[in-house]
Amino acid sequence: MAKLCNCMESEIRREITKLYKSSFGKGPESTEVIIYENFVFLKFLGAFSQIEESLLKTAKGREIVEEIRDELILAQASLYIPIIEEIVKEKVDKVNYIMEEKKNTLYMFILFTNIIEKV
């Protein structure tokens, strides 16, 4: 029997926040998770460290932060993808993210190959 959607969302939030803390040395102030059909949307408020916030104020600094985030979010997908796939019982198709430095927020988008069952 599949887990209820909000139970899955809570479990994803707990696991992804734990992994975020271990990768970045600090966790976000809060994490929101929404599951919709074959899509998981994550919103990390307070996502950036103080040094990242300072770097994001310049074009070169933004490039540096993006390179670091690419490495830690996209290149380390092998760490968090299996955990999320286990929770939702579906395979991940694509992962992407965007940074909104003015709100100190990172948005992560995970697309699955099939619709997530929310029984």
N, C-alpha and C positions, 0 to 999 in steps of 0.2 A: 504494500500500500504506500502510495506516495505521501510525502509530508505536506501538511498544509502550507500554503504560500507564505503566510506571515511567519511561520515556523522556519521555513527555508530562508526567508529574508533575514531573520534573526541569527540563524546559524552562519550564513554567509557574512553578515556584519561582524560577528564575533571572530570568525576565522581570518577574514581579510584584514581586520584591524590588528590582530595579533601578528600577522605576517608583515603588515605595513610597519609596525613598531620595530620588528627585528631587522627590516631592510633599511629603514631611514633613521633609526635611533630615537625616534619619537613618534607617537601616534597622532592622528588627527584629533581635533577637539571633539568632533562628532562625525559619525558615518551614517549615511542614509542608504538604504538598499530598496530598490523597486524591481519586482519581476513583472514583465509584461510579455505574454506569448513566448517568443524564443529569445528574449532580450533581458539582460540584467543591467541595470543602471546603478552605479555607485557614485555617491557624492561625499567627498572628504572635505569637511570644513576645518579650517586651521591646518591645512595640509603641509605648509612650508615651514622649514626651520628659519631661524632669524637670519642666517647667512644667505639662504636662498631668497628670502624676502629682499635683502639688500641687493643681491645680484640681479634680481628681476627688474630692478629700476633702470638698467641699461640694456641696450641691444646685445652687446657681447655677453653680458651676464645672463641674459635670457637664454642665449645659445648654450652656455655652459650648463645651466639648470636643465634645459631640455635634453642635452646629451646624457646627463646623469640620470634623469628620469627615464629616458629611453632604455638605458642599460638596466636600471633596476625594475622597471615595470614591464617592458616588453621582452627584454632578453632573459629575465628570470621567470618568465611565464611558466616554465616547467615546475616551479615550486608551488604556485597557487592554482593553476588550471586543474590539476588532478583533484585538489581538495574541493573546488567549486563543482566540478563534474560529478564527484561523489555525492555532494549534497543534493544537486538537482536531478541527478540520474540522466543526464544528457551530455553530449559531446560539444565542446566549444568549437566554434567555427572561426571567429575573429575576435581580437581584443584591440581596443584603442583608447586613447585618453586625450583630454585637453586640459590646459591649465588656465585658470582665471586668477591672475595675480592680484588684481584689485580687491577681490573678495577672499584672498588666501584660500582658494578652493580648487580642488582637482576633481574632475569628472572622469569616470572610467565607464566604458561601454563594452559589454561582453555579449556577443552574438552566438547563439547556439544553433546547431544544425536542425533541431526539431523544437517544436513547442514544448515548453516545460509543463508537465502535468501538475495541476494544483488541486488535487482531489481533497 
